[in-house]
Amino acid sequence: MILELGSGGVLMIGIWGVGGSGKTTLASCLYDDISGKFDGCCFLGDIRAKSSKVGGLVKLQEKILYRVLK
């Protein structure tokens, strides 16, 4: 996998696959590796379960904004 960091703009990476294939583990390792190169960053795992709770999407939005904007 080659990522061209430093080219400017917003970087988004999509990872998809069947359940249990290690997507969250891969995403977490990648996040740990490159997050220090950004002014603001946030890693959220288990989005499906968290978003289905009452107020889940709003809480996720708040968490992202809080972590990115500090």
N, CA, C, O and CB atoms as a CASP TS submission, in Angstrom:
PFRMAT TS
TARGET T0000
AUTHOR 0000-0000-0000
METHOD Language model
MODEL 1
PARENT N/A
ATOM      1  N   MET     1       0.849  -1.165   0.000  1.00  0.00           N
ATOM      2  CA  MET     1       0.000   0.000   0.000  1.00  0.00           C
ATOM      3  C   MET     1       0.898   1.232   0.000  1.00  0.00           C
ATOM      4  O   MET     1       1.831   1.321   0.799  1.00  0.00           O
ATOM      5  CB  MET     1      -0.968  -0.005   1.220  1.00  0.00           C
ATOM      6  N   ILE     2       0.629   2.160  -0.870  1.00  0.00           N
ATOM      7  CA  ILE     2       1.395   3.405  -0.954  1.00  0.00           C
ATOM      8  C   ILE     2       0.461   4.572  -0.705  1.00  0.00           C
ATOM      9  O   ILE     2      -0.565   4.711  -1.371  1.00  0.00           O
ATOM     10  CB  ILE     2       2.098   3.546  -2.336  1.00  0.00           C
ATOM     11  N   LEU     3       0.816   5.408   0.252  1.00  0.00           N
ATOM     12  CA  LEU     3       0.053   6.614   0.540  1.00  0.00           C
ATOM     13  C   LEU     3       0.955   7.803   0.280  1.00  0.00           C
ATOM     14  O   LEU     3       2.083   7.856   0.771  1.00  0.00           O
ATOM     15  CB  LEU     3      -0.486   6.621   2.008  1.00  0.00           C
ATOM     16  N   GLU     4       0.464   8.748  -0.483  1.00  0.00           N
ATOM     17  CA  GLU     4       1.228   9.950  -0.754  1.00  0.00           C
ATOM     18  C   GLU     4       0.784  11.034   0.207  1.00  0.00           C
ATOM     19  O   GLU     4      -0.117  11.817  -0.097  1.00  0.00           O
ATOM     20  CB  GLU     4       1.056  10.404  -2.223  1.00  0.00           C
ATOM     21  N   LEU     5       1.421  11.078   1.371  1.00  0.00           N
ATOM     22  CA  LEU     5       1.097  12.092   2.364  1.00  0.00           C
ATOM     23  C   LEU     5       1.828  13.376   2.017  1.00  0.00           C
ATOM     24  O   LEU     5       2.900  13.343   1.413  1.00  0.00           O
ATOM     25  CB  LEU     5       1.466  11.617   3.791  1.00  0.00           C
ATOM     26  N   GLY     6       1.255  14.493   2.394  1.00  0.00           N
ATOM     27  CA  GLY     6       1.891  15.771   2.140  1.00  0.00           C
ATOM     28  C   GLY     6       1.483  16.407   0.828  1.00  0.00           C
ATOM     29  O   GLY     6       2.004  17.463   0.470  1.00  0.00           O
ATOM     30  N   SER     7       0.567  15.794   0.108  1.00  0.00           N
ATOM     31  CA  SER     7       0.117  16.354  -1.160  1.00  0.00           C
ATOM     32  C   SER     7      -0.966  17.408  -0.961  1.00  0.00           C
ATOM     33  O   SER     7      -1.433  18.006  -1.931  1.00  0.00           O
ATOM     34  CB  SER     7      -0.397  15.249  -2.064  1.00  0.00           C
ATOM     35  N   GLY     8      -1.373  17.644   0.297  1.00  0.00           N
ATOM     36  CA  GLY     8      -2.380  18.658   0.589  1.00  0.00           C
ATOM     37  C   GLY     8      -3.784  18.099   0.536  1.00  0.00           C
ATOM     38  O   GLY     8      -4.015  16.991   0.052  1.00  0.00           O
ATOM     39  N   GLY     9      -4.715  18.883   1.040  1.00  0.00           N
ATOM     40  CA  GLY     9      -6.110  18.469   0.997  1.00  0.00           C
ATOM     41  C   GLY     9      -6.463  17.504   2.108  1.00  0.00           C
ATOM     42  O   GLY     9      -5.718  17.343   3.075  1.00  0.00           O
ATOM     43  N   VAL    10      -7.599  16.870   1.959  1.00  0.00           N
ATOM     44  CA  VAL    10      -8.131  15.955   2.955  1.00  0.00           C
ATOM     45  C   VAL    10      -7.778  14.535   2.545  1.00  0.00           C
ATOM     46  O   VAL    10      -7.886  14.177   1.372  1.00  0.00           O
ATOM     47  CB  VAL    10      -9.666  16.125   3.113  1.00  0.00           C
ATOM     48  N   LEU    11      -7.359  13.732   3.502  1.00  0.00           N
ATOM     49  CA  LEU    11      -7.031  12.341   3.220  1.00  0.00           C
ATOM     50  C   LEU    11      -8.073  11.449   3.871  1.00  0.00           C
ATOM     51  O   LEU    11      -8.348  11.562   5.065  1.00  0.00           O
ATOM     52  CB  LEU    11      -5.606  11.986   3.723  1.00  0.00           C
ATOM     53  N   MET    12      -8.648  10.565   3.075  1.00  0.00           N
ATOM     54  CA  MET    12      -9.612   9.613   3.597  1.00  0.00           C
ATOM     55  C   MET    12      -9.264   8.250   3.027  1.00  0.00           C
ATOM     56  O   MET    12      -8.963   8.117   1.840  1.00  0.00           O
ATOM     57  CB  MET    12     -11.078  10.023   3.245  1.00  0.00           C
ATOM     58  N   ILE    13      -9.309   7.249   3.878  1.00  0.00           N
ATOM     59  CA  ILE    13      -8.988   5.895   3.457  1.00  0.00           C
ATOM     60  C   ILE    13     -10.190   5.017   3.747  1.00  0.00           C
ATOM     61  O   ILE    13     -10.731   5.053   4.852  1.00  0.00           O
ATOM     62  CB  ILE    13      -7.713   5.359   4.172  1.00  0.00           C
ATOM     63  N   GLY    14     -10.610   4.240   2.783  1.00  0.00           N
ATOM     64  CA  GLY    14     -11.720   3.314   2.966  1.00  0.00           C
ATOM     65  C   GLY    14     -11.210   1.887   3.020  1.00  0.00           C
ATOM     66  O   GLY    14     -10.387   1.487   2.196  1.00  0.00           O
ATOM     67  N   ILE    15     -11.688   1.119   3.980  1.00  0.00           N
ATOM     68  CA  ILE    15     -11.318  -0.289   4.112  1.00  0.00           C
ATOM     69  C   ILE    15     -12.616  -1.077   4.190  1.00  0.00           C
ATOM     70  O   ILE    15     -13.469  -0.774   5.024  1.00  0.00           O
ATOM     71  CB  ILE    15     -10.402  -0.546   5.380  1.00  0.00           C
ATOM     72  N   TRP    16     -12.781  -2.071   3.346  1.00  0.00           N
ATOM     73  CA  TRP    16     -14.005  -2.856   3.386  1.00  0.00           C
ATOM     74  C   TRP    16     -13.651  -4.336   3.287  1.00  0.00           C
ATOM     75  O   TRP    16     -12.589  -4.701   2.782  1.00  0.00           O
ATOM     76  CB  TRP    16     -14.971  -2.440   2.244  1.00  0.00           C
ATOM     77  N   GLY    17     -14.529  -5.154   3.763  1.00  0.00           N
ATOM     78  CA  GLY    17     -14.334  -6.597   3.724  1.00  0.00           C
ATOM     79  C   GLY    17     -15.352  -7.283   4.622  1.00  0.00           C
ATOM     80  O   GLY    17     -16.168  -6.629   5.270  1.00  0.00           O
ATOM     81  N   VAL    18     -15.293  -8.585   4.650  1.00  0.00           N
ATOM     82  CA  VAL    18     -16.237  -9.358   5.450  1.00  0.00           C
ATOM     83  C   VAL    18     -15.930  -9.193   6.932  1.00  0.00           C
ATOM     84  O   VAL    18     -14.802  -8.884   7.314  1.00  0.00           O
ATOM     85  CB  VAL    18     -16.194 -10.845   5.056  1.00  0.00           C
ATOM     86  N   GLY    19     -16.944  -9.401   7.757  1.00  0.00           N
ATOM     87  CA  GLY    19     -16.774  -9.294   9.190  1.00  0.00           C
ATOM     88  C   GLY    19     -15.727 -10.265   9.710  1.00  0.00           C
ATOM     89  O   GLY    19     -15.666 -11.415   9.274  1.00  0.00           O
ATOM     90  N   GLY    20     -14.909  -9.805  10.634  1.00  0.00           N
ATOM     91  CA  GLY    20     -13.894 -10.668  11.230  1.00  0.00           C
ATOM     92  C   GLY    20     -12.608 -10.781  10.445  1.00  0.00           C
ATOM     93  O   GLY    20     -11.738 -11.579  10.792  1.00  0.00           O
ATOM     94  N   SER    21     -12.472  -9.986   9.379  1.00  0.00           N
ATOM     95  CA  SER    21     -11.270 -10.093   8.540  1.00  0.00           C
ATOM     96  C   SER    21     -10.140  -9.172   8.998  1.00  0.00           C
ATOM     97  O   SER    21      -9.076  -9.156   8.379  1.00  0.00           O
ATOM     98  CB  SER    21     -11.620  -9.779   7.099  1.00  0.00           C
ATOM     99  N   GLY    22     -10.351  -8.402  10.075  1.00  0.00           N
ATOM    100  CA  GLY    22      -9.285  -7.572  10.611  1.00  0.00           C
ATOM    101  C   GLY    22      -9.268  -6.137  10.119  1.00  0.00           C
ATOM    102  O   GLY    22      -8.230  -5.477  10.166  1.00  0.00           O
ATOM    103  N   LYS    23     -10.411  -5.647   9.647  1.00  0.00           N
ATOM    104  CA  LYS    23     -10.479  -4.273   9.125  1.00  0.00           C
ATOM    105  C   LYS    23     -10.163  -3.246  10.208  1.00  0.00           C
ATOM    106  O   LYS    23      -9.401  -2.309   9.969  1.00  0.00           O
ATOM    107  CB  LYS    23     -11.868  -3.996   8.535  1.00  0.00           C
ATOM    108  N   THR    24     -10.736  -3.410  11.383  1.00  0.00           N
ATOM    109  CA  THR    24     -10.507  -2.450  12.460  1.00  0.00           C
ATOM    110  C   THR    24      -9.056  -2.499  12.925  1.00  0.00           C
ATOM    111  O   THR    24      -8.469  -1.457  13.216  1.00  0.00           O
ATOM    112  CB  THR    24     -11.452  -2.727  13.638  1.00  0.00           C
ATOM    113  N   THR    25      -8.476  -3.677  12.999  1.00  0.00           N
ATOM    114  CA  THR    25      -7.072  -3.815  13.392  1.00  0.00           C
ATOM    115  C   THR    25      -6.168  -3.130  12.379  1.00  0.00           C
ATOM    116  O   THR    25      -5.245  -2.409  12.758  1.00  0.00           O
ATOM    117  CB  THR    25      -6.687  -5.300  13.530  1.00  0.00           C
ATOM    118  N   LEU    26      -6.424  -3.347  11.100  1.00  0.00           N
ATOM    119  CA  LEU    26      -5.638  -2.702  10.046  1.00  0.00           C
ATOM    120  C   LEU    26      -5.786  -1.189  10.114  1.00  0.00           C
ATOM    121  O   LEU    26      -4.799  -0.460  10.022  1.00  0.00           O
ATOM    122  CB  LEU    26      -6.066  -3.214   8.662  1.00  0.00           C
ATOM    123  N   ALA    27      -7.016  -0.718  10.276  1.00  0.00           N
ATOM    124  CA  ALA    27      -7.264   0.727  10.344  1.00  0.00           C
ATOM    125  C   ALA    27      -6.580   1.345  11.558  1.00  0.00           C
ATOM    126  O   ALA    27      -6.018   2.435  11.458  1.00  0.00           O
ATOM    127  CB  ALA    27      -8.772   1.011  10.391  1.00  0.00           C
ATOM    128  N   SER    28      -6.618   0.673  12.689  1.00  0.00           N
ATOM    129  CA  SER    28      -5.989   1.180  13.900  1.00  0.00           C
ATOM    130  C   SER    28      -4.473   1.277  13.738  1.00  0.00           C
ATOM    131  O   SER    28      -3.868   2.266  14.152  1.00  0.00           O
ATOM    132  CB  SER    28      -6.335   0.286  15.088  1.00  0.00           C
ATOM    133  N   CYS    29      -3.863   0.269  13.144  1.00  0.00           N
ATOM    134  CA  CYS    29      -2.409   0.294  12.897  1.00  0.00           C
ATOM    135  C   CYS    29      -2.039   1.410  11.932  1.00  0.00           C
ATOM    136  O   CYS    29      -1.053   2.115  12.148  1.00  0.00           O
ATOM    137  CB  CYS    29      -1.929  -1.061  12.338  1.00  0.00           C
ATOM    138  N   LEU    30      -2.810   1.574  10.882  1.00  0.00           N
ATOM    139  CA  LEU    30      -2.557   2.636   9.917  1.00  0.00           C
ATOM    140  C   LEU    30      -2.719   4.005  10.564  1.00  0.00           C
ATOM    141  O   LEU    30      -1.911   4.905  10.334  1.00  0.00           O
ATOM    142  CB  LEU    30      -3.496   2.502   8.717  1.00  0.00           C
ATOM    143  N   TYR    31      -3.757   4.160  11.367  1.00  0.00           N
ATOM    144  CA  TYR    31      -3.991   5.411  12.090  1.00  0.00           C
ATOM    145  C   TYR    31      -2.812   5.726  13.005  1.00  0.00           C
ATOM    146  O   TYR    31      -2.313   6.851  13.008  1.00  0.00           O
ATOM    147  CB  TYR    31      -5.296   5.330  12.909  1.00  0.00           C
ATOM    148  N   ASP    32      -2.369   4.747  13.774  1.00  0.00           N
ATOM    149  CA  ASP    32      -1.232   4.954  14.673  1.00  0.00           C
ATOM    150  C   ASP    32       0.017   5.373  13.899  1.00  0.00           C
ATOM    151  O   ASP    32       0.817   6.173  14.383  1.00  0.00           O
ATOM    152  CB  ASP    32      -0.950   3.679  15.475  1.00  0.00           C
ATOM    153  N   ASP    33       0.174   4.830  12.705  1.00  0.00           N
ATOM    154  CA  ASP    33       1.356   5.106  11.903  1.00  0.00           C
ATOM    155  C   ASP    33       1.366   6.504  11.298  1.00  0.00           C
ATOM    156  O   ASP    33       2.418   7.141  11.245  1.00  0.00           O
ATOM    157  CB  ASP    33       1.466   4.095  10.812  1.00  0.00           C
ATOM    158  N   ILE    34       0.211   6.996  10.840  1.00  0.00           N
ATOM    159  CA  ILE    34       0.204   8.262  10.095  1.00  0.00           C
ATOM    160  C   ILE    34      -0.469   9.427  10.813  1.00  0.00           C
ATOM    161  O   ILE    34      -0.372  10.558  10.339  1.00  0.00           O
ATOM    162  CB  ILE    34      -0.472   8.058   8.792  1.00  0.00           C
ATOM    163  N   SER    35      -1.146   9.199  11.938  1.00  0.00           N
ATOM    164  CA  SER    35      -1.925  10.270  12.565  1.00  0.00           C
ATOM    165  C   SER    35      -1.065  11.443  13.036  1.00  0.00           C
ATOM    166  O   SER    35      -1.548  12.574  13.086  1.00  0.00           O
ATOM    167  CB  SER    35      -2.698   9.717  13.736  1.00  0.00           C
ATOM    168  N   GLY    36       0.175  11.199  13.373  1.00  0.00           N
ATOM    169  CA  GLY    36       1.053  12.273  13.836  1.00  0.00           C
ATOM    170  C   GLY    36       1.407  13.284  12.758  1.00  0.00           C
ATOM    171  O   GLY    36       1.958  14.343  13.058  1.00  0.00           O
ATOM    172  N   LYS    37       1.100  12.973  11.525  1.00  0.00           N
ATOM    173  CA  LYS    37       1.428  13.865  10.405  1.00  0.00           C
ATOM    174  C   LYS    37       0.317  14.860  10.093  1.00  0.00           C
ATOM    175  O   LYS    37       0.431  15.647   9.153  1.00  0.00           O
ATOM    176  CB  LYS    37       1.726  13.048   9.170  1.00  0.00           C
ATOM    177  N   PHE    38      -0.754  14.828  10.880  1.00  0.00           N
ATOM    178  CA  PHE    38      -1.902  15.689  10.634  1.00  0.00           C
ATOM    179  C   PHE    38      -2.149  16.618  11.815  1.00  0.00           C
ATOM    180  O   PHE    38      -1.857  16.272  12.960  1.00  0.00           O
ATOM    181  CB  PHE    38      -3.147  14.849  10.354  1.00  0.00           C
ATOM    182  N   ASP    39      -2.682  17.785  11.533  1.00  0.00           N
ATOM    183  CA  ASP    39      -3.006  18.745  12.593  1.00  0.00           C
ATOM    184  C   ASP    39      -4.148  18.237  13.467  1.00  0.00           C
ATOM    185  O   ASP    39      -4.129  18.423  14.683  1.00  0.00           O
ATOM    186  CB  ASP    39      -3.374  20.105  11.988  1.00  0.00           C
ATOM    187  N   GLY    40      -5.123  17.611  12.866  1.00  0.00           N
ATOM    188  CA  GLY    40      -6.259  17.078  13.599  1.00  0.00           C
ATOM    189  C   GLY    40      -6.593  15.697  13.090  1.00  0.00           C
ATOM    190  O   GLY    40      -6.577  15.458  11.882  1.00  0.00           O
ATOM    191  N   CYS    41      -6.894  14.793  13.987  1.00  0.00           N
ATOM    192  CA  CYS    41      -7.237  13.437  13.558  1.00  0.00           C
ATOM    193  C   CYS    41      -8.089  12.760  14.625  1.00  0.00           C
ATOM    194  O   CYS    41      -8.111  13.182  15.782  1.00  0.00           O
ATOM    195  CB  CYS    41      -5.958  12.606  13.276  1.00  0.00           C
ATOM    196  N   CYS    42      -8.780  11.717  14.223  1.00  0.00           N
ATOM    197  CA  CYS    42      -9.665  11.010  15.145  1.00  0.00           C
ATOM    198  C   CYS    42      -9.888   9.600  14.607  1.00  0.00           C
ATOM    199  O   CYS    42     -10.133   9.416  13.415  1.00  0.00           O
ATOM    200  CB  CYS    42     -11.025  11.767  15.325  1.00  0.00           C
ATOM    201  N   PHE    43      -9.802   8.618  15.481  1.00  0.00           N
ATOM    202  CA  PHE    43     -10.100   7.231  15.109  1.00  0.00           C
ATOM    203  C   PHE    43     -11.314   6.771  15.903  1.00  0.00           C
ATOM    204  O   PHE    43     -11.329   6.844  17.132  1.00  0.00           O
ATOM    205  CB  PHE    43      -8.872   6.291  15.368  1.00  0.00           C
ATOM    206  N   LEU    44     -12.312   6.304  15.203  1.00  0.00           N
ATOM    207  CA  LEU    44     -13.508   5.765  15.842  1.00  0.00           C
ATOM    208  C   LEU    44     -13.724   4.346  15.344  1.00  0.00           C
ATOM    209  O   LEU    44     -13.840   4.113  14.141  1.00  0.00           O
ATOM    210  CB  LEU    44     -14.756   6.654  15.554  1.00  0.00           C
ATOM    211  N   GLY    45     -13.775   3.418  16.255  1.00  0.00           N
ATOM    212  CA  GLY    45     -14.051   2.032  15.890  1.00  0.00           C
ATOM    213  C   GLY    45     -15.477   1.666  16.258  1.00  0.00           C
ATOM    214  O   GLY    45     -16.123   2.363  17.040  1.00  0.00           O
ATOM    215  N   ASP    46     -15.957   0.587  15.700  1.00  0.00           N
ATOM    216  CA  ASP    46     -17.281   0.041  16.007  1.00  0.00           C
ATOM    217  C   ASP    46     -18.398   1.057  15.765  1.00  0.00           C
ATOM    218  O   ASP    46     -19.292   1.225  16.594  1.00  0.00           O
ATOM    219  CB  ASP    46     -17.325  -0.431  17.452  1.00  0.00           C
ATOM    220  N   ILE    47     -18.330   1.723  14.625  1.00  0.00           N
ATOM    221  CA  ILE    47     -19.278   2.787  14.275  1.00  0.00           C
ATOM    222  C   ILE    47     -20.714   2.274  14.208  1.00  0.00           C
ATOM    223  O   ILE    47     -21.632   2.942  14.683  1.00  0.00           O
ATOM    224  CB  ILE    47     -18.893   3.413  12.940  1.00  0.00           C
ATOM    225  N   ARG    48     -20.909   1.118  13.632  1.00  0.00           N
ATOM    226  CA  ARG    48     -22.278   0.605  13.453  1.00  0.00           C
ATOM    227  C   ARG    48     -22.991   0.468  14.795  1.00  0.00           C
ATOM    228  O   ARG    48     -24.128   0.915  14.945  1.00  0.00           O
ATOM    229  CB  ARG    48     -22.254  -0.757  12.730  1.00  0.00           C
ATOM    230  N   ALA    49     -22.326  -0.150  15.771  1.00  0.00           N
ATOM    231  CA  ALA    49     -22.951  -0.359  17.080  1.00  0.00           C
ATOM    232  C   ALA    49     -23.168   0.966  17.801  1.00  0.00           C
ATOM    233  O   ALA    49     -24.222   1.179  18.401  1.00  0.00           O
ATOM    234  CB  ALA    49     -22.088  -1.292  17.943  1.00  0.00           C
ATOM    235  N   LYS    50     -22.182   1.859  17.746  1.00  0.00           N
ATOM    236  CA  LYS    50     -22.291   3.131  18.455  1.00  0.00           C
ATOM    237  C   LYS    50     -23.333   4.045  17.821  1.00  0.00           C
ATOM    238  O   LYS    50     -24.028   4.772  18.531  1.00  0.00           O
ATOM    239  CB  LYS    50     -20.943   3.829  18.486  1.00  0.00           C
ATOM    240  N   SER    51     -23.448   4.018  16.515  1.00  0.00           N
ATOM    241  CA  SER    51     -24.398   4.917  15.840  1.00  0.00           C
ATOM    242  C   SER    51     -25.845   4.470  16.014  1.00  0.00           C
ATOM    243  O   SER    51     -26.758   5.284  15.875  1.00  0.00           O
ATOM    244  CB  SER    51     -24.070   5.004  14.355  1.00  0.00           C
ATOM    245  N   SER    52     -26.072   3.195  16.315  1.00  0.00           N
ATOM    246  CA  SER    52     -27.447   2.705  16.436  1.00  0.00           C
ATOM    247  C   SER    52     -28.052   2.995  17.816  1.00  0.00           C
ATOM    248  O   SER    52     -29.253   2.809  18.012  1.00  0.00           O
ATOM    249  CB  SER    52     -27.486   1.208  16.165  1.00  0.00           C
ATOM    250  N   LYS    53     -27.238   3.446  18.764  1.00  0.00           N
ATOM    251  CA  LYS    53     -27.756   3.791  20.082  1.00  0.00           C
ATOM    252  C   LYS    53     -28.482   5.132  20.014  1.00  0.00           C
ATOM    253  O   LYS    53     -28.294   5.891  19.063  1.00  0.00           O
ATOM    254  CB  LYS    53     -26.614   3.841  21.126  1.00  0.00           C
ATOM    255  N   VAL    54     -29.304   5.424  21.007  1.00  0.00           N
ATOM    256  CA  VAL    54     -30.037   6.690  21.062  1.00  0.00           C
ATOM    257  C   VAL    54     -29.032   7.840  21.097  1.00  0.00           C
ATOM    258  O   VAL    54     -28.151   7.881  21.957  1.00  0.00           O
ATOM    259  CB  VAL    54     -30.986   6.741  22.307  1.00  0.00           C
ATOM    260  N   GLY    55     -29.171   8.763  20.163  1.00  0.00           N
ATOM    261  CA  GLY    55     -28.261   9.906  20.082  1.00  0.00           C
ATOM    262  C   GLY    55     -26.882   9.532  19.580  1.00  0.00           C
ATOM    263  O   GLY    55     -25.948  10.328  19.674  1.00  0.00           O
ATOM    264  N   GLY    56     -26.745   8.332  19.050  1.00  0.00           N
ATOM    265  CA  GLY    56     -25.445   7.808  18.647  1.00  0.00           C
ATOM    266  C   GLY    56     -24.718   8.632  17.606  1.00  0.00           C
ATOM    267  O   GLY    56     -23.532   8.922  17.763  1.00  0.00           O
ATOM    268  N   LEU    57     -25.412   9.014  16.541  1.00  0.00           N
ATOM    269  CA  LEU    57     -24.750   9.776  15.479  1.00  0.00           C
ATOM    270  C   LEU    57     -24.312  11.155  15.964  1.00  0.00           C
ATOM    271  O   LEU    57     -23.233  11.627  15.606  1.00  0.00           O
ATOM    272  CB  LEU    57     -25.679   9.922  14.277  1.00  0.00           C
ATOM    273  N   VAL    58     -25.132  11.787  16.760  1.00  0.00           N
ATOM    274  CA  VAL    58     -24.772  13.104  17.297  1.00  0.00           C
ATOM    275  C   VAL    58     -23.558  12.977  18.214  1.00  0.00           C
ATOM    276  O   VAL    58     -22.651  13.808  18.163  1.00  0.00           O
ATOM    277  CB  VAL    58     -25.966  13.734  18.065  1.00  0.00           C
ATOM    278  N   LYS    59     -23.538  11.947  19.047  1.00  0.00           N
ATOM    279  CA  LYS    59     -22.396  11.740  19.939  1.00  0.00           C
ATOM    280  C   LYS    59     -21.119  11.466  19.147  1.00  0.00           C
ATOM    281  O   LYS    59     -20.046  11.942  19.517  1.00  0.00           O
ATOM    282  CB  LYS    59     -22.677  10.579  20.903  1.00  0.00           C
ATOM    283  N   LEU    60     -21.229  10.705  18.066  1.00  0.00           N
ATOM    284  CA  LEU    60     -20.062  10.443  17.227  1.00  0.00           C
ATOM    285  C   LEU    60     -19.568  11.723  16.567  1.00  0.00           C
ATOM    286  O   LEU    60     -18.362  11.961  16.496  1.00  0.00           O
ATOM    287  CB  LEU    60     -20.394   9.396  16.162  1.00  0.00           C
ATOM    288  N   GLN    61     -20.487  12.542  16.087  1.00  0.00           N
ATOM    289  CA  GLN    61     -20.106  13.835  15.500  1.00  0.00           C
ATOM    290  C   GLN    61     -19.390  14.703  16.521  1.00  0.00           C
ATOM    291  O   GLN    61     -18.357  15.301  16.221  1.00  0.00           O
ATOM    292  CB  GLN    61     -21.341  14.570  14.962  1.00  0.00           C
ATOM    293  N   GLU    62     -19.935  14.770  17.714  1.00  0.00           N
ATOM    294  CA  GLU    62     -19.324  15.580  18.768  1.00  0.00           C
ATOM    295  C   GLU    62     -17.923  15.074  19.105  1.00  0.00           C
ATOM    296  O   GLU    62     -17.002  15.866  19.308  1.00  0.00           O
ATOM    297  CB  GLU    62     -20.205  15.574  20.026  1.00  0.00           C
ATOM    298  N   LYS    63     -17.768  13.756  19.164  1.00  0.00           N
ATOM    299  CA  LYS    63     -16.469  13.172  19.486  1.00  0.00           C
ATOM    300  C   LYS    63     -15.446  13.503  18.394  1.00  0.00           C
ATOM    301  O   LYS    63     -14.304  13.849  18.697  1.00  0.00           O
ATOM    302  CB  LYS    63     -16.593  11.641  19.659  1.00  0.00           C
ATOM    303  N   ILE    64     -15.851  13.400  17.145  1.00  0.00           N
ATOM    304  CA  ILE    64     -14.951  13.723  16.037  1.00  0.00           C
ATOM    305  C   ILE    64     -14.541  15.193  16.105  1.00  0.00           C
ATOM    306  O   ILE    64     -13.354  15.513  16.032  1.00  0.00           O
ATOM    307  CB  ILE    64     -15.623  13.413  14.676  1.00  0.00           C
ATOM    308  N   LEU    65     -15.518  16.085  16.246  1.00  0.00           N
ATOM    309  CA  LEU    65     -15.201  17.513  16.297  1.00  0.00           C
ATOM    310  C   LEU    65     -14.319  17.853  17.483  1.00  0.00           C
ATOM    311  O   LEU    65     -13.386  18.645  17.350  1.00  0.00           O
ATOM    312  CB  LEU    65     -16.476  18.333  16.357  1.00  0.00           C
ATOM    313  N   TYR    66     -14.594  17.274  18.631  1.00  0.00           N
ATOM    314  CA  TYR    66     -13.808  17.549  19.833  1.00  0.00           C
ATOM    315  C   TYR    66     -12.364  17.105  19.632  1.00  0.00           C
ATOM    316  O   TYR    66     -11.433  17.843  19.955  1.00  0.00           O
ATOM    317  CB  TYR    66     -14.422  16.842  21.059  1.00  0.00           C
ATOM    318  N   ARG    67     -12.179  15.906  19.101  1.00  0.00           N
ATOM    319  CA  ARG    67     -10.819  15.378  18.928  1.00  0.00           C
ATOM    320  C   ARG    67     -10.046  16.083  17.815  1.00  0.00           C
ATOM    321  O   ARG    67      -8.843  16.313  17.944  1.00  0.00           O
ATOM    322  CB  ARG    67     -10.879  13.892  18.635  1.00  0.00           C
ATOM    323  N   VAL    68     -10.726  16.425  16.731  1.00  0.00           N
ATOM    324  CA  VAL    68     -10.036  17.076  15.606  1.00  0.00           C
ATOM    325  C   VAL    68      -9.704  18.523  15.930  1.00  0.00           C
ATOM    326  O   VAL    68      -8.608  18.998  15.632  1.00  0.00           O
ATOM    327  CB  VAL    68     -10.895  17.011  14.337  1.00  0.00           C
ATOM    328  N   LEU    69     -10.655  19.222  16.542  1.00  0.00           N
ATOM    329  CA  LEU    69     -10.444  20.652  16.817  1.00  0.00           C
ATOM    330  C   LEU    69      -9.774  20.903  18.151  1.00  0.00           C
ATOM    331  O   LEU    69      -9.253  21.994  18.382  1.00  0.00           O
ATOM    332  CB  LEU    69     -11.759  21.385  16.779  1.00  0.00           C
ATOM    333  N   LYS    70      -9.775  19.932  19.019  1.00  0.00           N
ATOM    334  CA  LYS    70      -9.181  20.020  20.366  1.00  0.00           C
ATOM    335  C   LYS    70      -9.734  21.221  21.093  1.00  0.00           C
ATOM    336  O   LYS    70      -9.363  21.473  22.240  1.00  0.00           O
ATOM    337  CB  LYS    70      -7.639  20.106  20.293  1.00  0.00           C
TER
END
